[in-house]
């Protein structure tokens, strides 16, 4: 029996999208026998089970599934990933959290990634492969809103971390860990940029209606501050230090204990940035700008009843040609128009 080398983890309740993802993996993989895909599906999702069985009949032991009822809404999606992690095969070298919207388009992608296996003697590294693979993170918040979403992690890295994430965003939480490692010392930067690998379908939350997207905006907002909370950032920093202590080139002279997060400054920064949230979240031209609009946004985030009126307003503005004038960002406008027109 061929050992599993790469483990791909995800949630999926979209059978057609999941099927297309698996086809893209099979088509472009050098040795499919070394790949394992572990997916969490909803309880009694027989259509997903049937698709998984069909693939496994042709490619034995390719897909393993967990059937849970943990995910009540999008805010719960991260919880199952830590369960999936526990089911990873012992021989695995690389792991990644992916989405069923993703498509593998690089031929022999597995062979390319596995070629980095012996780059570091201690086996601790991260392969950056997404559209943000070349991004340099100068501000902690960038890790939250623009993480390298489809990185592959060495098994040694993940074993030290012990989980994918403690809140929404395995990609953003792991990015925070990497951020702290590099900030403690550039010699502890264990990121490898893999220029040979490309994906399509890197967007998130595709195929959902406007009502669901609005609801997810609320979830993303709340989740962002959970990720950026002192508690979770302290955890990310401590894990970064733990990884560093396991590096072959760990230098005792670089005092890890000197690098700490100032509780007051951290909380104050998060508080101040709430009043111009979208600017600091990487969207300086967002229509919700300034203190007053952000206060209204914060109130809306706590009262879901307002969604009904917001939906009506957005569709009214679109029908009467005002939406384009309000949304200066062409990509944002195009996305919303596509959602409205396809509902």
Secondary structure, DSSP 8 states (H G I E B T S, - for coil): -----EEEEEE---HHHHHHHHHHHHHH-S-GGGEEEEEEEETT-HHHHHHHHHHHHHSTTSEEEEEE---SSGGGTTHHHHHHHTT--TT--EEEE--TT-EE-STTHHHHHHTTTTSSTT---EEE-STTTT----SHHHHHHS--TT-EEEHHHHHHH-SS-SSS-HHHHHHHHHHHHHHH-GGG--EEE-TT--EE---SSTT--HHHHHHHHHHHHHHHHHHTSHHHHHHHHHHHHHHHHTSTT--TTS-GGG----HHHHHHHHHHHGGGHHHHTT-TT-SS-HHHHHHHHHHHHH-GGGHHHHHHHHHHHHHTT-HHHH---HHHHHHHHHHHHH-
